Each structure stands twice: as C-alpha cells, then as structure tokens.
Amino acid sequence: EFDAGYICIADVLFMKEEYATALNFYHEAIKIGKPQKELYLKTGECYEKVNDIPKARNFIRKAIAIDPHYAEAFYLLGETYKKEENWSQAISAYERAVKLSKENIDYLLGLADACLQIEDIDKAVALFEQILETDSKFKGHWINLAAAYYELEDYEAAFALLKEAEVKFEGEADIIYIKAVFYYQAGIKHEAILSLEKALMLNFDLHTIIFELFEELKDDAVILQVIEQYRD
C-alpha cells in the first residue's frame, strides 16, 4: 500500500525508457494513493512517450485540474499537440506555460518553434531574443536567433549576431559553417567562401551541416569544389 514505492520504481523504469512497464507502476500508485498532480503528469508524459496521445492528454488535464497554474503541465500539453503538428493548439498551451513561468527556456523554445512552424517570424524572433537575453551561454540560442533573423531577411542582424557568436565561442566550426551558408544564400559569395574555408580547416567533418540547412547545396558546384579541396 506504499504508493511512493510504486512511483520510485516507475520513475526508474521511465529513466530506463521502459515506458510500458513504468505505466503499470504509475497506475498502481494512482490506484492506492491520493491524487497528485506530479503523478498524473508523469503518467501523462509516459503515455506521450509511447505515442498514446489521447491518454497522455487525459492525465495531463487531470494534473491541471488539481493545479490550474501548473506550467509544466501546459508545456507537456503543448508537446502533445506538437507531435500532431496541431500548431494552433500547441501555441495556446505553450503560451499558458510561458505566462506562468516567463523565463523558462524550454517553454520559450517550444513556443518559438511553434511560431516558426506557422511562419509567425516576428513573434519567433522576439522569443529567441528573450531566450538569448535569459541565457547567452548556450551556443544554440545564438544560432536560433540568427536563423530567425535570416528568415525575416534581416541579413545584417543575422550576420552581426553570428560574428559576435564566433568570437564568443571561439573555434566552434558549426557557427562559421552557418555564417558561410547564410552569406552564400544571400549572394555574398566572397565572404561565404572565406568562412567556408575557415570552417573546413577547423572541423572538416561538420561540413554536412550546410546541407542540412539548405539541401539544394548538395548539387552546388562551387560549394562542392571548395569542400573537395579540404578533403583528406
């Protein structure tokens, strides 16, 4: 009758990614214990991991019913809608999470990504700016904001930010590759080639990042020629 014991076992199984077995223990804990928002949310998250989205939402909403200000539950609700590419519902849930926890990076990133999906670039840029102000130590935040500026066709802001990031994260080739490909797509070919060569000398193996960003460059003769020059 010790519900906390079942929860501990379920949590370990969850961490081991044995979600189906974990669910058995979460349900046993629910059966014998008092309603707990954390337990409902963890059960919902477990269902989300096994892609049973209706049941995931059912338990997430039970958590919200206990605590209508449960930011993490609204975020996870947004994640379930993201899986279905239901962006309007995802945005609504993420916005509730952000409203309740304004500086949580995960919540802000979820909302920013959803805004990008519906091409609300202005809002995405504002969110990525807020993220970078909150946490400037993570390289990915600089890249996300630069990419958002690029999508907005604010090339000057994108290049300025990447140059600043290149200094801050000295020796990080991925930043230079991204700068190179943005230059290239913006028609600034000389700067693009210089940056590409610098990145290739730093870390040749990372060059595939440019094809992940712009798949059409796989057939670009100029880009391929520069890459071949630095291949061992």
C-alpha positions as CSV (number, residue, x, y, z in Angstrom):
1,E,0.0,0.0,0.0
2,F,3.1,2.3,-0.2
3,D,2.3,4.4,-3.2
4,A,5.7,6.2,-3.1
5,G,7.4,2.9,-3.6
6,Y,5.5,2.3,-6.8
7,I,6.3,5.8,-8.0
8,C,10.0,5.3,-7.4
9,I,10.0,2.0,-9.4
10,A,8.1,3.7,-12.2
11,D,10.5,6.6,-12.3
12,V,13.5,4.3,-12.6
13,L,11.8,2.4,-15.4
14,F,10.9,5.7,-17.1
15,M,14.6,6.7,-17.0
16,K,15.5,3.3,-18.5
17,E,12.9,4.1,-21.2
18,E,10.8,1.0,-20.3
19,Y,7.7,3.1,-20.6
20,A,5.1,0.3,-20.9
21,T,6.2,-1.3,-17.6
22,A,6.5,2.0,-15.9
23,L,2.9,2.7,-16.7
24,N,1.8,-0.3,-14.7
25,F,3.5,1.0,-11.6
26,Y,2.2,4.6,-12.1
27,H,-1.3,3.2,-12.4
28,E,-0.8,1.1,-9.2
29,A,0.3,4.2,-7.4
30,I,-2.7,6.2,-8.7
31,K,-5.0,3.3,-7.5
32,I,-3.7,3.2,-3.9
33,G,-2.6,6.8,-3.3
34,K,-4.1,10.2,-3.1
35,P,-4.5,12.3,-6.3
36,Q,-1.1,14.0,-7.0
37,K,-0.5,16.4,-9.9
38,E,3.1,15.3,-10.3
39,L,2.0,11.6,-10.6
40,Y,-0.7,12.4,-13.1
41,L,1.7,14.5,-15.1
42,K,4.4,11.8,-15.1
43,T,1.8,9.2,-16.2
44,G,0.8,11.6,-19.0
45,E,4.4,12.0,-20.0
46,C,4.8,8.2,-20.1
47,Y,1.8,7.9,-22.4
48,E,3.3,10.7,-24.6
49,K,6.5,8.6,-24.9
50,V,4.6,5.6,-26.2
51,N,2.6,7.9,-28.5
52,D,-0.8,7.3,-26.9
53,I,-1.7,11.0,-27.2
54,P,-5.3,10.8,-26.1
55,K,-4.4,9.1,-22.8
56,A,-1.4,11.5,-22.4
57,R,-3.7,14.5,-22.6
58,N,-6.2,12.9,-20.3
59,F,-3.7,12.6,-17.5
60,I,-2.1,16.0,-18.2
61,R,-5.5,17.6,-17.8
62,K,-6.1,15.7,-14.6
63,A,-2.8,17.4,-13.3
64,I,-4.1,20.8,-14.5
65,A,-7.4,20.2,-12.7
66,I,-5.5,19.8,-9.5
67,D,-3.4,22.8,-10.2
68,P,-4.6,25.3,-12.9
69,H,-1.3,27.1,-12.6
70,Y,0.9,24.1,-13.3
71,A,3.2,25.5,-16.0
72,E,5.0,22.2,-16.7
73,A,1.6,20.5,-17.5
74,F,0.7,23.2,-20.0
75,Y,4.1,22.8,-21.6
76,L,3.7,19.0,-21.9
77,L,0.2,19.6,-23.3
78,G,1.8,21.7,-26.0
79,E,4.3,18.9,-26.7
80,T,1.5,16.5,-27.4
81,Y,-0.1,18.9,-29.9
82,K,3.4,19.4,-31.5
83,K,3.6,15.7,-32.2
84,E,0.4,16.0,-34.2
85,E,1.6,19.3,-35.9
86,N,-1.5,21.0,-34.4
87,W,0.3,24.3,-34.1
88,S,-2.6,26.5,-33.0
89,Q,-3.3,24.3,-30.0
90,A,0.4,23.8,-29.3
91,I,0.9,27.6,-29.3
92,S,-2.1,28.1,-27.0
93,A,-0.7,25.6,-24.5
94,Y,2.9,26.9,-24.7
95,E,1.6,30.4,-24.1
96,R,-0.1,29.3,-20.9
97,A,3.2,27.7,-19.8
98,V,5.2,30.9,-20.6
99,K,2.7,33.1,-18.9
100,L,3.1,31.1,-15.7
101,S,6.9,30.8,-15.9
102,K,8.2,33.7,-18.0
103,E,11.9,32.8,-18.0
104,N,11.7,29.0,-18.5
105,I,13.9,28.3,-21.6
106,D,12.1,25.1,-22.6
107,Y,8.7,26.8,-22.6
108,L,10.0,29.7,-24.6
109,L,11.8,27.4,-27.1
110,G,8.6,25.4,-27.6
111,L,6.6,28.5,-28.3
112,A,9.2,30.0,-30.6
113,D,9.5,26.8,-32.6
114,A,5.7,26.6,-33.0
115,C,5.6,30.2,-34.2
116,L,8.2,29.4,-36.8
117,Q,6.1,26.5,-38.0
118,I,3.2,28.8,-38.7
119,E,5.6,31.4,-40.1
120,D,5.0,34.0,-37.4
121,I,8.6,35.0,-37.7
122,D,8.3,38.4,-35.9
123,K,7.0,36.6,-32.8
124,A,9.6,33.9,-33.1
125,V,12.4,36.5,-33.3
126,A,11.1,38.3,-30.2
127,L,11.0,35.0,-28.3
128,F,14.5,34.0,-29.4
129,E,15.8,37.4,-28.4
130,Q,14.2,36.9,-24.9
131,I,15.8,33.4,-24.7
132,L,19.3,34.8,-25.6
133,E,18.9,37.5,-23.0
134,T,18.0,34.9,-20.4
135,D,20.8,32.5,-21.3
136,S,23.6,33.7,-23.5
137,K,26.0,30.8,-22.5
138,F,24.3,28.2,-24.8
139,K,25.5,28.3,-28.4
140,G,22.3,27.0,-29.8
141,H,20.4,30.1,-28.6
142,W,22.7,32.3,-30.8
143,I,22.2,30.1,-33.8
144,N,18.4,30.0,-33.4
145,L,18.1,33.8,-33.2
146,A,20.5,34.2,-36.2
147,A,18.4,31.8,-38.2
148,A,15.2,33.6,-37.2
149,Y,16.7,36.9,-38.3
150,Y,17.7,35.3,-41.6
151,E,14.2,34.0,-42.1
152,L,13.0,37.6,-41.5
153,E,15.5,38.6,-44.2
154,D,17.2,40.8,-41.7
155,Y,20.6,39.7,-43.0
156,E,22.6,42.5,-41.3
157,A,21.3,41.4,-37.9
158,A,21.9,37.7,-38.7
159,F,25.5,38.2,-39.7
160,A,26.3,40.6,-36.9
161,L,25.0,38.1,-34.4
162,L,26.9,35.2,-35.9
163,K,30.1,37.3,-35.9
164,E,29.6,38.0,-32.2
165,A,28.9,34.3,-31.6
166,E,32.1,33.4,-33.5
167,V,34.1,35.5,-31.1
168,K,32.3,34.2,-28.0
169,F,32.5,30.6,-29.0
170,E,36.0,30.7,-30.5
171,G,36.9,27.6,-32.5
172,E,33.3,26.4,-32.9
173,A,33.1,25.4,-36.5
174,D,29.4,25.0,-36.8
175,I,28.8,28.7,-36.2
176,I,31.2,29.5,-39.1
177,Y,29.6,27.0,-41.4
178,I,26.2,28.5,-40.7
179,K,27.6,32.0,-41.3
180,A,29.1,30.8,-44.6
181,V,25.9,29.3,-45.9
182,F,23.9,32.3,-44.9
183,Y,26.3,34.5,-46.8
184,Y,26.2,32.2,-49.8
185,Q,22.4,32.1,-49.9
186,A,22.3,35.9,-49.5
187,G,24.5,36.3,-52.6
188,I,27.6,37.5,-50.7
189,K,29.8,34.8,-52.3
190,H,33.3,36.1,-51.4
191,E,32.6,36.2,-47.7
192,A,30.8,32.9,-47.9
193,I,33.8,31.1,-49.4
194,L,36.2,32.7,-46.9
195,S,34.0,31.5,-44.0
196,L,33.6,28.1,-45.5
197,E,37.3,27.6,-45.9
198,K,37.9,28.7,-42.3
199,A,35.3,26.2,-41.1
200,L,36.6,23.3,-43.2
201,M,40.1,23.9,-41.7
202,L,38.7,23.9,-38.2
203,N,36.5,20.8,-38.5
204,F,36.0,19.2,-41.9
205,D,33.6,16.5,-40.7
206,L,31.0,19.2,-39.6
207,H,30.6,20.4,-43.2
208,T,27.4,18.4,-43.7
209,I,25.6,21.0,-41.6
210,I,25.3,23.2,-44.6
211,F,23.4,20.5,-46.5
212,E,21.1,20.1,-43.5
213,L,20.3,23.8,-43.7
214,F,20.0,24.0,-47.5
215,E,19.6,20.6,-49.1
216,E,19.9,22.1,-52.6
217,L,23.5,23.0,-51.9
218,K,24.4,19.3,-52.3
219,D,24.4,19.9,-56.1
220,D,26.2,23.3,-55.9
221,A,29.4,23.0,-58.0
222,V,31.2,25.9,-56.2
223,I,30.4,24.6,-52.7
224,L,31.4,21.0,-53.6
225,Q,34.7,22.2,-55.2
226,V,35.7,24.1,-52.1
227,I,34.9,21.1,-49.9
228,E,36.9,18.8,-52.0
229,Q,39.9,21.0,-51.7
230,Y,40.0,20.4,-48.0
231,R,39.1,16.7,-48.0
232,D,42.0,14.5,-46.7
